[in-house]
Amino acid sequence: MLWPMLAIVLGFLGVAVLAVLAVRVFLEVRRLSAQVALASRRITQASGDLERAAADLAQAGQGLRP
């Protein structure tokens, strides 16, 4: 009777450990996705800035053509 009870307790503890690890992974994935979204917004903003700067440079360069 001791061995079946021990097996049940160990199985429950194993599932509990897996549940805790799953929650930790879920929280880290949420944090990572927030960072990816922030980086994406920054890249989009930098791309727009670069496009505007290139347009200004092209307009300035047209006045220098002979």
LUMTI-221389 format. One record per residue: residue in three letters; residue number from 1; x, y, z of N, C-alpha, C in turn. Coordinates in Angstrom, 3 decimals, padded with zeros to 6 digits. Layout:
residues N
{guza->ALA	kedren->NUM	nX->X	nY->Y	nZ->Z	caX->X	caY->Y	caZ->Z	cX->X	cY->Y	cZ->Z} $
...
end
This chain:
residues 66
{guza->MET	kedren->1	nX->000.821	nY->-001.200	nZ->000.000	caX->000.000	caY->000.000	caZ->000.000	cX->000.864	cY->001.262	cZ->000.000} $
{guza->LEU	kedren->2	nX->002.062	nY->001.159	nZ->000.497	caX->002.951	caY->002.319	caZ->000.558	cX->003.387	cY->002.743	cZ->-000.838} $
{guza->TRP	kedren->3	nX->003.737	nY->001.786	nZ->-001.697	caX->004.258	caY->002.117	caZ->-003.019	cX->003.224	cY->002.782	cZ->-003.923} $
{guza->PRO	kedren->4	nX->001.990	nY->002.312	nZ->-003.952	caX->001.007	caY->003.025	caZ->-004.781	cX->000.762	cY->004.466	cZ->-004.299} $
{guza->MET	kedren->5	nX->000.731	nY->004.671	nZ->-003.004	caX->000.538	caY->006.017	caZ->-002.460	cX->001.729	cY->006.908	cZ->-002.797} $
{guza->LEU	kedren->6	nX->002.918	nY->006.356	nZ->-002.694	caX->004.120	caY->007.109	caZ->-003.031	cX->004.122	cY->007.474	cZ->-004.519} $
{guza->ALA	kedren->7	nX->003.698	nY->006.540	nZ->-005.352	caX->003.630	caY->006.814	caZ->-006.785	cX->002.618	cY->007.919	cZ->-007.082} $
{guza->ILE	kedren->8	nX->001.480	nY->007.919	nZ->-006.411	caX->000.465	caY->008.952	caZ->-006.606	cX->000.988	cY->010.313	cZ->-006.154} $
{guza->VAL	kedren->9	nX->001.646	nY->010.355	nZ->-005.010	caX->002.201	caY->011.614	caZ->-004.498	cX->003.276	cY->012.143	cZ->-005.440} $
{guza->LEU	kedren->10	nX->004.158	nY->011.281	nZ->-005.916	caX->005.200	caY->011.717	caZ->-006.831	cX->004.609	cY->012.185	cZ->-008.162} $
{guza->GLY	kedren->11	nX->003.584	nY->011.521	nZ->-008.622	caX->002.915	caY->011.952	caZ->-009.850	cX->002.274	cY->013.319	cZ->-009.674} $
{guza->PHE	kedren->12	nX->001.613	nY->013.535	nZ->-008.555	caX->001.008	caY->014.841	caZ->-008.281	cX->002.070	cY->015.925	cZ->-008.194} $
{guza->LEU	kedren->13	nX->003.173	nY->015.653	nZ->-007.516	caX->004.249	caY->016.636	caZ->-007.406	cX->004.854	cY->016.947	cZ->-008.779} $
{guza->GLY	kedren->14	nX->004.981	nY->015.928	nZ->-009.602	caX->005.502	caY->016.150	caZ->-010.945	cX->004.597	cY->017.056	cZ->-011.759} $
{guza->VAL	kedren->15	nX->003.294	nY->016.828	nZ->-011.674	caX->002.341	caY->017.670	caZ->-012.391	cX->002.369	cY->019.094	cZ->-011.829} $
{guza->ALA	kedren->16	nX->002.507	nY->019.227	nZ->-010.512	caX->002.564	caY->020.555	caZ->-009.901	cX->003.809	cY->021.312	cZ->-010.371} $
{guza->VAL	kedren->17	nX->004.937	nY->020.641	nZ->-010.448	caX->006.162	caY->021.281	caZ->-010.925	cX->006.008	cY->021.697	cZ->-012.384} $
{guza->LEU	kedren->18	nX->005.425	nY->020.851	nZ->-013.195	caX->005.195	caY->021.200	caZ->-014.595	cX->004.247	cY->022.389	cZ->-014.727} $
{guza->ALA	kedren->19	nX->003.248	nY->022.479	nZ->-013.871	caX->002.314	caY->023.605	caZ->-013.913	cX->003.028	cY->024.909	cZ->-013.555} $
{guza->VAL	kedren->20	nX->003.870	nY->024.874	nZ->-012.546	caX->004.620	caY->026.071	caZ->-012.159	cX->005.539	cY->026.507	cZ->-013.299} $
{guza->LEU	kedren->21	nX->006.219	nY->025.559	nZ->-013.912	caX->007.103	caY->025.893	caZ->-015.029	cX->006.314	cY->026.435	cZ->-016.218} $
{guza->ALA	kedren->22	nX->005.139	nY->025.890	nZ->-016.465	caX->004.305	caY->026.375	caZ->-017.567	cX->003.869	cY->027.821	cZ->-017.324} $
{guza->VAL	kedren->23	nX->003.541	nY->028.161	nZ->-016.099	caX->003.157	caY->029.536	caZ->-015.769	cX->004.343	cY->030.466	cZ->-015.969} $
{guza->ARG	kedren->24	nX->005.528	nY->030.041	nZ->-015.560	caX->006.722	caY->030.872	caZ->-015.741	cX->007.021	cY->031.087	cZ->-017.219} $
{guza->VAL	kedren->25	nX->006.882	nY->030.055	nZ->-018.021	caX->007.119	caY->030.186	caZ->-019.461	cX->006.084	cY->031.133	cZ->-020.067} $
{guza->PHE	kedren->26	nX->004.833	nY->031.000	nZ->-019.665	caX->003.771	caY->031.872	caZ->-020.165	cX->004.077	cY->033.334	cZ->-019.856} $
{guza->LEU	kedren->27	nX->004.508	nY->033.633	nZ->-018.642	caX->004.825	caY->035.009	caZ->-018.270	cX->006.022	cY->035.544	cZ->-019.050} $
{guza->GLU	kedren->28	nX->007.029	nY->034.718	nZ->-019.261	caX->008.194	caY->035.149	caZ->-020.034	cX->007.836	cY->035.389	cZ->-021.495} $
{guza->VAL	kedren->29	nX->006.950	nY->034.571	nZ->-022.051	caX->006.514	caY->034.760	caZ->-023.440	cX->005.739	cY->036.063	cZ->-023.568} $
{guza->ARG	kedren->30	nX->004.909	nY->036.375	nZ->-022.596	caX->004.184	caY->037.650	caZ->-022.625	cX->005.139	cY->038.824	cZ->-022.561} $
{guza->ARG	kedren->31	nX->006.153	nY->038.726	nZ->-021.709	caX->007.135	caY->039.799	caZ->-021.583	cX->007.922	cY->039.948	cZ->-022.884} $
{guza->LEU	kedren->32	nX->008.306	nY->038.832	nZ->-023.475	caX->009.042	caY->038.871	caZ->-024.733	cX->008.194	cY->039.456	cZ->-025.856} $
{guza->SER	kedren->33	nX->006.930	nY->039.097	nZ->-025.910	caX->006.068	caY->039.629	caZ->-026.967	cX->005.878	cY->041.134	cZ->-026.810} $
{guza->ALA	kedren->34	nX->005.827	nY->041.627	nZ->-025.583	caX->005.728	caY->043.071	caZ->-025.365	cX->007.000	cY->043.767	cZ->-025.850} $
{guza->GLN	kedren->35	nX->008.147	nY->043.167	nZ->-025.598	caX->009.407	caY->043.752	caZ->-026.057	cX->009.502	cY->043.723	cZ->-027.586} $
{guza->VAL	kedren->36	nX->009.030	nY->042.659	nZ->-028.201	caX->009.048	caY->042.572	caZ->-029.664	cX->008.127	cY->043.631	cZ->-030.268} $
{guza->ALA	kedren->37	nX->006.971	nY->043.839	nZ->-029.663	caX->006.046	caY->044.865	caZ->-030.156	cX->006.669	cY->046.252	cZ->-030.030} $
{guza->LEU	kedren->38	nX->007.341	nY->046.520	nZ->-028.926	caX->007.994	caY->047.807	caZ->-028.735	cX->009.111	cY->048.000	cZ->-029.767} $
{guza->ALA	kedren->39	nX->009.901	nY->046.975	nZ->-029.984	caX->010.972	caY->047.059	caZ->-030.979	cX->010.404	cY->047.266	cZ->-032.372} $
{guza->SER	kedren->40	nX->009.315	nY->046.627	nZ->-032.670	caX->008.679	caY->046.790	caZ->-033.980	cX->008.206	cY->048.224	cZ->-034.172} $
{guza->ARG	kedren->41	nX->007.606	nY->048.815	nZ->-033.149	caX->007.168	caY->050.211	caZ->-033.247	cX->008.360	cY->051.141	cZ->-033.444} $
{guza->ARG	kedren->42	nX->009.456	nY->050.863	nZ->-032.732	caX->010.650	caY->051.710	caZ->-032.873	cX->011.255	cY->051.573	cZ->-034.270} $
{guza->ILE	kedren->43	nX->011.270	nY->050.372	nZ->-034.811	caX->011.803	caY->050.167	caZ->-036.160	cX->010.933	cY->050.877	cZ->-037.183} $
{guza->THR	kedren->44	nX->009.622	nY->050.807	nZ->-037.015	caX->008.711	caY->051.494	caZ->-037.929	cX->008.926	cY->052.998	cZ->-037.875} $
{guza->GLN	kedren->45	nX->009.094	nY->053.532	nZ->-036.672	caX->009.335	caY->054.967	caZ->-036.525	cX->010.677	cY->055.354	cZ->-037.154} $
{guza->ALA	kedren->46	nX->011.708	nY->054.566	nZ->-036.930	caX->013.019	caY->054.857	caZ->-037.514	cX->012.963	cY->054.772	cZ->-039.038} $
{guza->SER	kedren->47	nX->012.206	nY->053.835	nZ->-039.558	caX->012.053	caY->053.711	caZ->-041.009	cX->011.384	cY->054.949	cZ->-041.590} $
{guza->GLY	kedren->48	nX->010.366	nY->055.450	nZ->-040.927	caX->009.699	caY->056.674	caZ->-041.379	cX->010.637	cY->057.866	cZ->-041.328} $
{guza->ASP	kedren->49	nX->011.421	nY->057.969	nZ->-040.248	caX->012.395	caY->059.057	caZ->-040.140	cX->013.423	cY->058.982	cZ->-041.262} $
{guza->LEU	kedren->50	nX->013.895	nY->057.776	nZ->-041.547	caX->014.880	caY->057.595	caZ->-042.605	cX->014.295	cY->057.946	cZ->-043.970} $
{guza->GLU	kedren->51	nX->013.053	nY->057.573	nZ->-044.188	caX->012.409	caY->057.889	caZ->-045.465	cX->012.254	cY->059.397	cZ->-045.643} $
{guza->ARG	kedren->52	nX->011.853	nY->060.088	nZ->-044.586	caX->011.722	caY->061.544	caZ->-044.662	cX->013.083	cY->062.206	cZ->-044.891} $
{guza->ALA	kedren->53	nX->014.115	nY->061.716	nZ->-044.213	caX->015.453	caY->062.279	caZ->-044.392	cX->015.957	cY->062.041	cZ->-045.813} $
{guza->ALA	kedren->54	nX->015.679	nY->060.876	nZ->-046.365	caX->016.106	caY->060.579	caZ->-047.733	cX->015.380	cY->061.470	cZ->-048.729} $
{guza->ALA	kedren->55	nX->014.114	nY->061.732	nZ->-048.493	caX->013.358	caY->062.610	caZ->-049.391	cX->013.911	cY->064.032	cZ->-049.330} $
{guza->ASP	kedren->56	nX->014.209	nY->064.509	nZ->-048.121	caX->014.792	caY->065.850	caZ->-047.986	cX->016.147	cY->065.925	cZ->-048.671} $
{guza->LEU	kedren->57	nX->016.945	nY->064.884	nZ->-048.523	caX->018.274	caY->064.849	caZ->-049.155	cX->018.139	cY->064.826	cZ->-050.677} $
{guza->ALA	kedren->58	nX->017.176	nY->064.096	nZ->-051.186	caX->016.971	caY->064.033	caZ->-052.639	cX->016.545	cY->065.389	cZ->-053.179} $
{guza->GLN	kedren->59	nX->015.689	nY->066.096	nZ->-052.448	caX->015.274	caY->067.417	caZ->-052.883	cX->016.446	cY->068.396	cZ->-052.835} $
{guza->ALA	kedren->60	nX->017.259	nY->068.289	nZ->-051.837	caX->018.418	caY->069.170	caZ->-051.735	cX->019.433	cY->068.852	cZ->-052.847} $
{guza->GLY	kedren->61	nX->019.550	nY->067.605	nZ->-053.207	caX->020.506	caY->067.210	caZ->-054.232	cX->020.083	cY->067.602	cZ->-055.636} $
{guza->GLN	kedren->62	nX->018.794	nY->067.762	nZ->-055.866	caX->018.324	caY->068.139	caZ->-057.198	cX->018.742	cY->069.561	cZ->-057.547} $
{guza->GLY	kedren->63	nX->018.908	nY->070.413	nZ->-056.576	caX->019.335	caY->071.771	caZ->-056.834	cX->020.808	cY->071.857	cZ->-057.221} $
{guza->LEU	kedren->64	nX->021.563	nY->070.824	nZ->-056.959	caX->022.999	caY->070.822	caZ->-057.273	cX->023.307	cY->070.286	cZ->-058.664} $
{guza->ARG	kedren->65	nX->022.351	nY->069.706	nZ->-059.344	caX->022.581	caY->069.145	caZ->-060.681	cX->022.795	cY->070.264	cZ->-061.686} $
{guza->PRO	kedren->66	nX->023.733	nY->070.044	nZ->-062.599	caX->023.963	caY->071.067	caZ->-063.637	cX->022.907	cY->071.054	cZ->-064.712} $
end
